[in-house]
């Protein structure tokens, strides 16, 4: 899976468990597609600070997923929903993950 898509998915699930600063920097990088240099310039910090923050936040998101497995469970529900032909059941399963 594409790294950007994967981390955006993790971010949407676990965002509230991150600090405001982690949310802000991660959002600039992954959601707004700003370069580390652009973020560093806007935030008046070094590029290496931004790089470290992004890597640290990626690691934190991966650790959260490793423990809680919400993304993994959502993916399994999506796979199961593809096999279900009754629309009302399929919709109810999809509601679980949204």
C-alpha distances in whole Angstrom, upper triangle without the diagonal:
4,6,9,7,7,10,12,11,13,15,16,17,19,20,24,23,23,26,27,27,23,22,24,22,19,19,21,18,15,17,20,18,21,21,22,26,26,25,28,30,30,30,33,31,30,27,26,27,24,22,23,23,19,18,20,19,15,17,19,16,14,18,18,15,17,20,20,17,17,13,13,16,15,12,15,17,15,15,19,20,19,21,24,26,29,28,29,27,24,25,26,23,20,23,22,19,20
4,6,5,6,9,10,11,12,14,16,17,18,19,23,23,22,25,25,25,21,20,22,20,16,17,18,15,12,14,16,14,17,18,19,22,23,22,25,27,27,27,30,28,27,24,24,24,21,19,21,20,17,16,19,17,14,16,18,16,15,18,19,17,18,22,21,18,18,15,15,19,17,15,18,20,18,18,22,22,21,24,27,29,31,29,31,29,26,26,27,25,22,24,24,20,21
4,6,5,6,8,10,11,12,14,15,16,17,20,20,19,22,22,21,18,17,19,17,13,14,16,12,10,12,15,13,16,15,16,20,20,19,22,24,24,24,27,25,24,21,20,21,18,16,17,17,13,12,15,14,10,13,15,13,12,16,16,15,16,19,19,17,17,14,15,19,17,16,19,21,19,20,24,24,24,27,29,31,33,31,33,31,28,28,29,26,23,25,24,20,21
4,5,5,6,9,10,10,12,14,15,15,19,19,18,20,20,19,16,15,16,14,11,11,12,10,7,9,11,10,13,13,15,18,18,17,20,22,22,22,25,23,23,19,20,20,17,15,17,16,12,13,15,13,11,14,15,13,13,17,17,16,18,21,20,18,18,15,16,19,18,16,20,21,19,21,24,24,24,27,29,31,33,31,32,31,27,27,28,25,22,24,23,20,20
4,6,5,6,9,10,11,13,14,15,18,19,18,21,21,21,18,16,18,17,13,13,15,12,9,10,13,12,15,17,18,21,21,20,23,25,24,25,28,26,26,23,23,23,20,19,20,19,15,16,18,15,12,15,16,13,13,17,17,15,17,20,19,17,16,12,14,17,14,13,17,18,16,17,21,21,20,24,25,28,29,27,28,27,24,23,24,22,19,20,20,16,16
4,5,5,6,9,10,11,12,13,17,17,17,20,21,20,17,16,18,17,13,14,16,14,10,12,15,14,17,18,19,23,23,21,24,26,26,25,28,27,26,23,23,23,20,18,19,18,14,14,16,13,10,13,14,10,10,14,13,11,14,16,16,13,13,9,11,14,13,11,15,17,15,16,20,20,20,23,25,28,29,27,28,27,23,23,24,21,19,20,19,15,16
4,5,5,6,8,10,10,11,14,14,13,16,17,17,13,12,14,13,9,10,13,11,8,10,13,13,15,16,16,20,20,18,20,23,23,22,25,23,23,20,20,19,16,15,16,14,11,11,12,10,7,10,11,8,9,12,12,11,13,16,15,14,13,10,13,16,14,14,18,19,18,20,23,23,23,26,28,31,32,30,30,29,26,25,26,23,20,21,20,17,17
4,5,5,6,9,10,10,13,14,14,16,16,16,13,11,13,13,9,9,11,10,7,7,11,11,14,16,17,20,19,18,21,23,22,21,25,24,24,21,22,21,17,17,18,16,12,14,15,12,10,13,13,10,12,15,14,13,16,18,17,15,14,11,14,16,14,14,18,19,17,19,22,22,22,26,27,29,30,28,28,27,24,23,24,22,19,19,19,15,15
4,5,5,6,9,10,13,14,14,17,18,19,16,13,16,16,12,12,15,14,10,11,14,15,18,20,20,24,23,21,24,27,25,25,28,27,27,25,25,24,21,20,20,18,15,16,17,13,12,14,14,10,11,14,13,11,14,16,14,12,10,8,11,13,10,11,14,15,14,16,19,18,19,22,24,26,27,25,25,24,21,20,20,18,15,16,15,12,12
4,5,5,6,8,11,11,11,15,16,17,13,12,15,15,11,12,15,14,11,12,16,16,19,20,20,24,23,21,23,26,25,24,27,26,26,24,23,22,19,18,18,16,13,14,14,11,9,11,10,6,8,10,9,7,11,13,11,10,9,7,10,12,11,12,15,16,16,18,20,20,22,25,26,28,29,27,27,26,23,22,22,19,17,18,16,13,13
4,5,5,5,9,9,9,12,13,13,10,8,11,12,8,9,12,12,9,10,13,14,16,18,18,21,21,18,21,23,22,21,24,23,23,22,21,20,17,17,17,14,12,13,13,9,9,11,10,7,10,12,10,10,14,15,13,13,12,10,14,15,14,15,18,19,18,21,23,23,24,27,28,31,31,29,29,27,25,24,23,21,19,19,18,14,14
4,6,6,9,10,11,14,14,16,13,10,13,14,11,10,14,14,11,10,14,16,18,20,21,24,23,20,23,26,24,23,26,26,26,25,25,23,20,20,21,18,15,17,17,13,13,15,13,10,13,15,12,12,16,16,14,14,11,10,14,15,12,14,17,17,16,19,21,21,22,25,26,28,28,26,26,25,22,21,20,19,16,16,15,11,10
4,6,8,9,11,14,15,17,14,12,15,17,13,13,17,17,14,14,18,19,21,23,23,27,26,23,26,28,27,25,29,28,28,27,27,25,22,22,22,19,17,18,17,13,13,15,13,9,11,13,10,9,13,13,11,10,8,7,11,12,10,13,15,15,15,18,20,20,22,24,25,27,27,25,25,23,21,20,19,17,15,14,13,10,10
4,6,6,7,11,12,14,11,10,14,15,12,13,16,16,14,15,18,19,21,23,22,25,25,22,24,27,25,23,27,25,26,25,24,22,20,20,19,16,15,16,14,11,11,12,10,7,10,11,7,8,12,12,10,11,9,10,13,14,13,15,18,18,19,21,23,23,25,28,28,31,31,29,28,27,25,23,22,20,19,18,16,13,13
4,5,6,8,9,11,9,7,10,12,10,10,13,14,12,12,15,17,18,20,20,23,22,19,21,24,22,20,24,23,24,23,23,20,18,18,18,15,13,15,14,10,11,13,11,9,12,13,10,12,15,15,14,15,13,13,16,17,16,18,21,21,21,24,26,25,27,30,31,33,33,31,30,29,27,25,24,23,20,20,18,15,15
4,5,8,9,12,10,8,12,14,12,12,16,17,16,16,18,20,21,23,23,26,25,21,23,26,23,21,25,24,26,25,25,22,20,21,20,17,16,18,16,12,14,16,12,11,15,15,12,13,17,16,14,16,14,15,18,19,18,20,23,22,23,26,27,27,29,32,32,35,34,32,31,29,28,26,25,23,22,20,19,16,15
4,7,9,12,10,9,13,14,13,14,17,18,17,17,20,22,23,24,23,26,25,22,23,26,24,22,25,24,25,24,24,21,19,20,18,15,15,16,14,11,13,13,9,9,12,12,9,12,14,13,12,14,13,15,18,18,18,21,23,23,24,27,28,28,30,33,33,36,36,34,33,31,29,28,26,25,23,22,20,18,18
4,6,8,6,6,10,11,10,11,14,15,15,15,18,19,20,21,19,22,22,18,20,23,21,18,21,20,21,21,20,17,16,17,15,12,12,13,11,8,11,12,8,9,12,12,10,13,16,15,15,17,16,16,19,21,20,22,25,25,26,28,30,30,32,35,35,38,38,36,35,34,32,30,29,27,26,25,23,20,20
4,5,5,6,9,10,10,12,14,15,16,17,18,20,20,21,19,21,21,17,18,21,19,16,19,18,19,20,19,16,15,16,15,11,12,14,12,10,13,14,11,12,15,15,14,17,19,18,18,20,19,20,23,25,24,26,29,29,29,32,34,34,36,38,39,42,41,39,38,37,35,33,32,31,29,28,26,23,23
4,6,5,6,9,10,10,12,14,15,15,16,18,18,19,18,20,19,15,17,19,16,14,17,16,19,19,19,16,14,17,16,12,13,16,14,12,15,16,14,14,18,18,17,19,22,22,21,23,21,22,25,26,25,27,30,30,30,33,35,34,36,39,40,42,42,39,38,37,35,33,33,31,29,28,27,24,23
4,5,5,6,8,10,11,12,14,15,15,17,16,17,15,17,16,12,13,16,14,11,14,13,15,15,15,12,11,13,13,9,11,13,12,10,14,15,13,14,18,18,17,20,22,23,22,24,23,23,26,28,27,28,32,32,32,34,37,36,38,41,41,44,44,41,41,40,38,36,35,34,31,30,29,26,25
4,5,5,6,8,10,11,12,13,14,15,15,16,14,17,16,13,14,17,15,13,16,14,15,15,15,12,10,12,11,7,8,10,9,6,10,12,10,11,14,15,14,16,19,19,19,21,20,20,23,25,24,25,28,29,29,31,33,33,35,38,39,41,41,39,38,37,35,33,33,31,29,28,27,24,23
4,6,5,6,9,10,10,10,12,14,14,16,15,18,16,13,15,18,15,14,17,16,18,17,17,15,12,14,14,10,10,13,12,9,11,13,12,11,15,16,15,16,19,20,19,20,19,18,22,23,22,23,27,27,26,29,31,31,32,35,36,39,39,36,36,35,32,31,30,29,26,25,24,21,20
4,6,5,6,9,10,10,10,12,12,14,13,15,14,10,12,14,12,10,14,14,16,15,16,14,11,13,14,10,10,14,13,11,13,16,15,14,18,19,18,20,23,23,23,24,22,21,25,27,25,26,30,30,29,32,34,34,35,38,39,41,41,38,38,37,35,33,33,31,29,28,27,24,23
4,5,5,6,9,10,10,11,10,11,9,12,11,7,9,12,11,9,12,11,13,12,13,10,7,10,11,7,7,11,11,9,11,14,14,14,17,18,18,20,22,23,23,24,23,22,25,27,26,26,30,30,30,32,35,34,35,38,39,42,42,40,39,39,36,34,34,33,30,30,29,26,24
4,5,5,6,8,9,10,10,11,10,14,13,10,12,15,14,13,16,15,15,14,14,12,9,10,11,8,6,9,10,7,8,12,12,11,14,16,15,16,19,21,20,20,20,18,21,23,22,23,26,27,26,28,31,31,31,35,36,38,39,36,36,35,33,31,31,29,27,27,26,22,21
4,5,5,5,6,8,9,11,12,15,13,10,13,16,14,13,17,16,17,16,17,15,12,13,15,12,10,13,14,11,12,15,15,13,16,18,17,18,21,23,22,22,20,18,22,24,22,23,26,26,25,28,30,30,30,34,35,37,37,35,35,34,31,29,30,28,25,25,25,21,20
4,6,6,5,6,6,8,9,11,9,7,10,12,10,11,14,14,15,13,15,14,10,12,14,12,10,14,15,13,14,17,17,16,19,21,21,21,24,26,25,25,24,22,25,27,25,26,29,30,28,31,34,33,33,37,38,40,40,38,38,37,34,33,33,32,29,28,28,25,23
4,6,6,5,5,6,7,10,9,8,11,13,12,12,15,15,15,12,14,13,9,10,12,10,8,11,13,11,11,15,16,15,17,20,20,20,23,24,24,24,23,21,23,26,24,24,28,29,27,29,32,32,32,36,37,39,40,37,38,37,34,33,33,31,28,29,28,25,24
4,6,5,8,9,10,14,13,11,14,17,16,16,19,18,18,16,17,16,12,12,14,12,9,12,14,11,11,14,15,13,15,18,18,18,20,23,22,21,20,17,20,23,21,21,24,25,23,26,29,28,28,32,33,35,36,34,34,33,30,29,30,28,25,25,25,21,20
4,6,8,11,13,16,14,12,16,18,16,17,20,20,20,18,20,19,15,15,18,15,12,15,17,14,14,17,17,15,17,20,19,19,22,24,23,22,20,18,21,23,21,21,25,25,23,26,28,27,28,31,32,34,35,32,32,32,29,27,28,27,23,24,24,20,19
4,6,9,11,13,11,10,14,15,13,15,18,18,19,17,19,18,14,16,18,16,14,17,19,16,16,20,20,18,21,24,23,23,26,28,27,26,24,22,25,27,24,25,28,28,26,29,32,31,31,34,35,37,38,35,35,35,32,30,31,30,27,27,27,24,22
4,6,9,11,10,10,13,15,14,15,18,18,18,15,17,17,13,14,17,15,12,15,18,16,15,19,20,18,20,23,23,23,26,28,27,26,25,22,25,27,25,25,28,29,27,29,32,31,31,35,36,38,39,36,37,37,33,32,33,31,28,29,29,25,24
4,7,8,6,6,10,11,10,12,14,15,15,12,15,15,11,12,15,14,12,15,17,16,16,20,21,20,22,24,25,25,27,29,29,28,27,25,28,30,28,28,32,32,30,33,36,35,35,38,40,41,42,40,40,40,37,35,36,35,31,32,32,28,27
4,5,5,6,9,10,11,12,14,13,12,9,12,13,10,10,13,13,11,14,17,16,16,19,21,20,22,24,25,25,28,30,30,29,29,26,29,32,30,29,33,34,32,34,37,37,37,40,42,44,45,42,43,42,39,38,39,37,34,34,34,31,29
4,5,5,6,9,10,10,12,10,9,6,8,9,6,7,10,10,9,11,14,14,14,17,19,19,20,23,24,25,27,29,29,29,29,26,29,32,30,30,34,35,33,35,38,38,38,42,43,45,46,44,45,44,41,39,40,38,35,36,35,31,30
4,5,5,6,9,10,10,9,8,5,9,10,8,9,13,13,12,15,17,17,18,21,22,23,24,27,27,28,30,32,33,33,32,30,33,36,34,34,37,39,37,39,42,42,42,45,47,49,50,47,48,47,44,43,43,42,38,39,38,35,34
4,5,5,6,9,10,10,10,8,12,12,10,12,15,14,14,17,19,18,19,22,23,23,25,27,28,29,31,33,33,33,32,30,33,35,34,33,37,38,36,38,41,41,41,44,46,47,48,46,46,46,43,41,42,40,37,37,37,34,32
4,5,5,6,8,8,9,8,11,10,7,10,13,11,11,14,16,15,17,19,20,20,23,25,25,26,28,30,30,30,29,28,31,33,31,32,35,36,35,37,40,39,40,43,44,46,47,44,45,44,41,39,40,38,35,35,35,32,30
4,6,5,6,5,5,5,8,8,6,9,12,11,12,15,16,16,18,20,21,22,24,26,26,28,30,31,32,32,32,30,33,35,34,34,38,39,38,40,43,42,43,46,47,50,50,48,48,47,44,43,43,42,39,38,38,35,33
4,6,5,7,8,8,12,11,10,13,15,15,15,18,20,20,21,24,24,25,27,29,30,31,33,35,35,35,35,33,36,38,37,37,41,41,40,42,45,45,45,48,50,52,52,50,50,49,46,45,45,44,41,40,40,37,35
4,6,8,10,11,14,13,11,14,16,15,15,19,20,19,21,24,24,24,27,29,29,30,33,34,34,34,33,32,35,37,35,36,40,40,39,41,44,43,43,47,48,50,50,47,48,47,44,42,43,42,39,38,38,35,33
4,6,9,10,12,10,9,13,14,12,14,17,18,17,19,22,22,22,25,27,27,29,31,32,32,33,32,31,34,36,35,35,39,39,38,41,44,43,44,47,48,50,50,48,48,47,44,42,43,41,38,38,37,34,33
4,7,9,12,10,10,14,15,14,16,19,19,19,22,24,24,25,28,29,29,31,33,34,35,36,35,34,37,39,38,39,42,43,42,44,47,46,47,50,51,54,54,51,51,51,48,46,46,45,42,41,41,38,36
4,7,8,7,8,11,12,11,13,16,16,17,19,21,21,23,25,26,27,29,31,32,33,34,33,32,35,38,37,37,41,41,41,43,46,45,46,49,51,53,53,51,51,50,47,46,46,44,41,41,40,37,36
4,5,5,7,9,10,11,13,15,15,17,19,20,21,23,25,26,27,29,30,32,33,34,34,32,35,38,37,37,40,42,41,43,46,46,46,49,51,53,54,52,52,51,48,47,47,45,42,42,41,38,37
4,5,5,6,9,10,11,12,14,15,17,18,20,21,23,24,26,27,29,30,31,32,32,30,32,35,34,34,38,39,38,40,43,43,43,46,48,50,51,49,49,48,45,44,45,43,40,40,39,36,35
4,5,5,6,8,10,10,12,14,15,16,18,20,21,22,24,26,27,28,30,30,31,29,31,34,34,34,37,39,38,39,42,43,43,46,48,50,52,49,50,48,46,45,45,42,40,40,39,36,35
4,5,5,6,9,10,10,12,14,15,16,18,20,21,22,24,25,27,28,29,29,28,30,33,33,33,36,38,37,39,42,42,43,46,47,50,51,48,48,47,44,43,43,41,39,39,37,34,33
4,5,5,6,9,10,10,12,14,15,16,18,20,21,22,24,26,27,27,27,26,28,31,30,30,34,35,34,36,39,39,39,43,44,47,47,45,45,44,41,40,40,38,36,36,35,31,30
4,5,5,6,8,10,11,12,14,15,17,18,20,21,22,24,26,26,26,25,27,30,29,29,32,34,33,34,38,38,38,41,43,46,47,45,45,44,41,40,40,38,35,36,34,31,31
4,5,5,6,8,10,10,12,14,15,16,18,20,21,22,24,25,25,24,26,29,29,29,32,34,33,35,38,38,39,42,43,46,47,45,45,44,41,40,40,38,35,36,34,31,31
4,6,5,6,9,10,10,12,14,15,16,18,20,21,22,23,23,22,25,27,27,27,30,32,31,33,36,36,37,40,42,44,45,43,43,41,39,38,38,35,33,33,32,28,28
4,5,5,6,9,10,10,12,14,15,16,18,20,21,21,21,20,22,25,24,24,28,29,28,30,33,33,34,37,39,41,42,40,40,39,36,35,35,33,30,31,29,26,26
4,5,5,6,9,10,11,12,14,15,16,18,20,20,21,19,21,24,24,24,27,29,28,30,33,33,34,37,39,41,42,41,41,39,37,36,36,33,31,32,30,27,27
4,5,5,6,9,10,11,12,14,15,17,18,19,20,19,21,24,24,24,27,29,29,31,33,34,35,37,39,42,43,41,41,39,37,36,36,33,31,31,29,26,27
4,5,5,6,9,10,10,12,14,15,16,17,17,16,19,21,21,22,25,26,26,28,30,31,32,35,36,39,40,38,38,36,34,33,32,30,28,28,26,23,23
4,5,5,6,9,10,11,12,14,15,15,16,14,16,19,19,19,22,24,24,25,28,29,29,32,34,37,38,36,36,34,32,31,31,28,26,27,25,22,22
4,5,5,6,9,10,10,12,14,14,16,15,16,20,20,20,23,25,25,26,29,30,31,33,35,38,39,38,38,35,33,33,32,29,28,28,26,23,24
4,5,5,6,9,10,11,12,13,14,14,16,19,19,20,22,24,24,26,28,29,31,33,34,38,38,37,36,34,32,32,31,28,26,27,24,21,22
4,5,5,6,9,10,10,11,11,11,13,15,16,16,19,21,21,23,25,26,27,30,31,34,35,33,33,31,28,28,27,24,23,23,21,18,19
4,5,5,6,9,10,10,11,10,11,14,15,15,18,20,20,21,24,25,26,28,30,33,34,33,33,31,28,28,28,25,23,24,22,19,20
4,5,5,6,9,10,12,12,13,15,17,17,19,21,22,23,25,27,28,30,32,35,36,35,35,32,30,30,29,26,25,25,23,20,22
4,5,5,6,8,9,10,12,13,14,16,18,19,20,22,24,25,27,29,30,33,34,32,32,29,28,27,26,23,22,22,19,17,19
4,5,5,5,6,7,8,10,11,12,14,16,17,18,20,22,23,25,27,30,31,30,29,27,25,25,24,20,20,20,17,15,17
4,6,6,9,9,9,11,14,14,15,18,19,20,21,23,25,26,28,31,32,32,31,29,27,27,26,23,22,23,20,18,20
4,6,9,11,11,12,14,16,16,18,20,21,22,24,26,28,29,32,33,32,31,29,27,27,26,23,23,23,20,18,20
4,6,8,9,9,11,13,14,15,18,19,20,21,24,25,26,29,30,29,28,25,24,24,22,19,19,19,16,14,17
4,6,5,6,9,10,11,12,14,16,17,18,20,22,23,26,27,26,26,23,21,22,20,17,17,18,15,13,15
4,5,5,6,9,10,11,12,14,15,16,19,21,21,24,25,24,23,20,19,19,17,14,14,14,11,9,12
4,5,5,6,9,10,10,12,14,15,17,19,20,23,24,23,23,20,18,18,18,14,13,14,12,9,11
4,5,5,6,9,10,11,13,14,16,18,19,22,24,23,23,20,18,19,18,15,14,16,13,11,14
4,5,5,6,9,10,11,12,14,16,17,20,21,20,20,17,15,16,15,12,12,13,10,9,12
4,5,5,6,9,10,10,13,15,15,19,19,18,18,16,13,14,13,10,9,10,8,6,9
4,5,5,6,9,10,11,13,15,18,19,18,19,17,14,15,15,11,10,13,11,9,12
4,5,5,6,9,10,11,13,16,18,18,18,15,13,15,14,11,11,14,12,10,14
4,5,5,6,9,10,11,14,15,14,15,12,9,11,11,7,7,10,8,8,11
4,5,5,6,9,10,13,14,13,14,12,9,10,11,8,7,10,10,8,11
4,5,5,7,9,13,15,15,16,13,11,13,14,10,10,14,13,12,15
4,5,5,7,10,12,13,14,11,9,12,12,9,10,13,12,12,15
4,5,5,8,9,9,11,8,5,8,9,6,7,11,11,11,13
4,6,8,10,10,13,11,8,11,12,10,10,14,14,14,16
4,6,9,11,13,11,9,12,14,11,12,16,16,16,19
4,6,7,10,7,6,10,11,10,11,14,15,16,18
4,6,9,8,7,10,12,12,13,16,17,18,20
4,6,6,6,9,10,11,13,15,16,18,19
4,5,5,6,9,10,10,12,14,16,16
4,5,5,6,9,10,11,13,15,15
4,5,5,6,9,10,11,13,15
4,5,5,6,9,10,12,13
4,5,5,6,9,10,11
4,5,5,7,9,10
4,5,5,7,9
4,5,6,7
4,5,5
4,6
4
